[in-house]
Amino acid sequence: MTKDELRAEIARRIGLLTADERRRKSHAIAATLFATAEWQAARTVMLFAGMPDELDTSPIITGALAEGKRVGLPRCRPGARAMDIVRVTDPAADLAVGAYGIPEPVGDDLIAPVSIDFVLVPGRAFDRAGNRLGRGAAYYDRFLSGPAATALPCAVCFDCQVVPAVPCDAHDVPVRMVVTETETVRVDPRPG
């Protein structure tokens, strides 16, 4: 299956979930994530605001703030194909629709990527080896292979987004954890 074919299949699967199922599953994913040792150890986290065809990350954002974590969300710079990480303290006031129709932070309190412990990574599909299929712009691949390379990349997704194998290229950066509503998959970072 090509990347585009897999994106279409995942869109179909997510489209079969009702709004109530998405809400319940999003809350279950947040609870599962909060119980992991990796999340509990993280002090500065980079999260993302979910799009309508993704899980609702607002329970994760509000939970992180309630736990006293330093929370940053990405703001895309399309011309540079890069992201700035902007601190968020009040999601209702700090977010507005930005590049690509994605909710992004509007402030100017930047977080240095090297200070981030944990990165929540969006994607269309994931496999149990940590391979990830994004939307195709490679923003996260560049970010995770650059100054945020020491942060732990963790995917959050619905069970229906986990597939046997994700097609990937040399520049694709795998995640080290995949958290769904029913499981947490940890990936051995060692090659081979």
C-alpha positions, 0 to 999 in steps of 0.5 A: 500500500502506498502512503497516499493509499494508507492515508485514504484508508485511515481517513475512512476508518476514522470517518466510521467513528461517531463523535461520541466514540471519538470523544470517549476514545480521546479521553481514554488515550489521555488517561493511558498516556498520563499513567505512563512513567515517561509522561510522569517524568516529563517536565516540558512537553510539546503537544499539538492541537488535534484537527477535526479528523484526529483525536481530541487532544484538549484533555491532554493539554488541560491535563498537562497544565493541571499537572504543572508541566510546561506546555508548548505547541507548535506554530508552523513557519510554512516558508521555512517548513519549520516549527516554533514551539510556543508556550501555552498556559490557557488553551482557550485564549492562546490558540487560533487557527493558523497555517494549514487550518491547524489550531496554533499558539498566538503568543511569543513565549518560545520554548527552546527545543533542546529543553523539551523532554517529551513530544506528542506526535500526530500522524495518520498511521503508526505501526508497532515498530514506531514508524509513522505516516504523517500528512506529508510535509515532514515538519515533525521529521525535521523537528525530531531529527534536529534540536529536539532529538533528545526528546522522547517522541510519542504517538497518540492515536486511535486503535484503528490507526495502528497498522501492520506496517507503515511505508517509510523513507530514510528521512522518516523519524520513528516514534518511541511510544504509541499510545491508543485507547487500549494499549501502550507500545514501547519501541526499542530505540536501538537499531537492528 
